């Protein structure tokens, strides 16, 4: 069963990587979505922070979910499993340099899916839909770039959703932390 899943993993990866490398225009598109799209997230969070008073807690909850999922959970899984990136082992063409670190799970997918699902749980359905589309486009592009296998991205998405849900479950005790951070931001004239 695992061998069959790994075979599907490699087949999808090779097909998308070949397509991404088929023309320089496609390479630029994959590069934009796989590398540069993530830089829209801080801009989005800052804009939402200043949107309204209730939005501040939503931003803090989403950012906390994303950062916990990425910096703690995905990092722990990555160090334990230590799966090499596809371009290191499978003859996948890497047309954009990426440091050879662990591949499983995808940090980007973990972070963005945690963010998107946190917005969903907070009632920001349209924003959630936009972030989840951005996460999906980024995940597909990173697979085409040869940075991740499909299973790395699926695991990142699942981890992100689970962490956002756990943070949502602990919303009442974390509310004290959110309120404290908002008070400090107001004192520093950042809110």
Secondary structure, 3 states (H helix, E strand, C coil): CHHHHHHHHHHHHHHHHHHHCCCHHHHHHHHHHHHHHHHHHHHHHHHHHCCCHHHHHHHHHHHHHHHHHHHHHHHHHHHHHCCECHHHHCCCCCCCCCCCCECCCCHHHHHHHHHHHHHHHCCCHHHHHHHHHHHHHHHHHHHHCCCCCHHHHHHHHHHHHHHHHHHHHCHHHHHHHHHHHHHHHHHCCCC
